[in-house]
């Protein structure tokens, strides 16, 4: 048969039409692409926010008004504007408005402390800040230490009709104590959003023209080292994601609704959960912050067609007594991200959907901030429940010997480092060429690849499978052990709710795998332990058996729900 390289064979292309494989990527700004995608969709709703709605016609008009307001306060092409906010209509219109001018939106985590805020503002040379007034206190600590000349304060109620504000306020107080800060300093530095929109026009706004590799947004990530880095994403990067999703013909229809719990200050939030649904002509149902019970309530009330949520939200949804009596035929896509979900649980949830009339299945994909969010996807009938989907059709994914440019034969499911080449590859890190060169590597043939730091393989059909992080790989007496594969096997045991495998130092072998397990209610640890060992003996090599099995009531979690145990570091993410 000969050696088969995924970079040459591209087995996933058989799932795409020949016309989509020939289709050329758009060469325009993010705003222009979104507007063109909706030129025939102007009367459908672009967004919905606690009773407030805008059609795409109104949305585009309002974006232009916001762009003029930014221009009125001196924002010009190449300037950087920082935003400290959760998802609101103002954030989404600000992104497109700044994009029209050619300015860059610097997205900052609302949980950042004062020191971190100053760092992100200073290093991006940002002189205008938009801040949701709930999160202004930390910013106020450092504003006088920066070159910021204008602070635009936004209330989460700015877009809510006055007669509905009381109801919305009650919801916030009950669910997440979403309090309004009434002590905001008022002087020439600060201006409220509604005042900002009414500044007199002195000079008509000058809209930018498309330029290749023009910066659009900055997002911040720990990357593969845990050290904070600022990722530079272009119009081309963002548009490439949306364009490739458009190629899944029939999966998304204009006028359908989209709902998610993804925060906007990560690449997946701004690209996949904001820009992408708008470009697909979907109605974006905006909710600033969600708790699990709120997620289920919104699902019941709004019946959205396309949904992105963390696994725990899907768990709460299918376990709710009200949902068990529902017709779920409205649900077309159920994306899951932030943490992995066991195959057993995905099968159970998929069956739950099917029995209630939905064609949806739990869909996972693979991506990184450095790839503008995602590079593989399971969509509709293109599904392999054991995998993270196929590459989006303008991407090339292949497997290499870790930290080298030696490509591996994919036909035998050879495990190596997942590397990606494609149009969503970041422009680079801001002012950090050394770290950039550790991620984007030029191979001996001149091609540029993102080295993910993740281990995996590609099967004969082109589906990408994640095995684990290179740093998580356990070397036991010279043998390579992949914790994620052990976790997959252990999760199949009846009574196992969650599992995490970590390395324990051994003087003899170097490293020994230890499995931490959370049991489902009603199961005994002693009996499960025997079942785990028996299944591991059947499914895994002798050297890949858990040295010990330890039962826990819970794992410590990150802010997105990932398990955190010593020596366990997960940077790349599934969506």
Helices and strands as residue ranges (DSSP letters): H 6-9, G 11-15, H 18-22, H 30-37, E 45-49, E 52-55, H 56-72, E 80-84, H 89-101, E 104-108, H 114-123, E 128-132, G 133-135, H 136-140, G 143-145, E 150-154, H 162-176, E 190-192, H 193-197, E 215-221, E 229-234, H 235-246, E 257-260, H 267-267, I 268-275, H 276-279, E 283-285, H 292-302, E 306-309, H 311-319, G 323-325, E 333-336, H 343-355, E 362-363, E 366-368, G 369-371, E 373-377, E 390-391, E 396-400, E 416-421, E 428-429, H 433-439, E 440-442, E 448-458, E 464-469, E 474-476, E 479-481, H 483-490, E 496-506, E 510-519, H 525-539, G 542-544, E 548-551, E 556-557, E 563-564, E 573-574
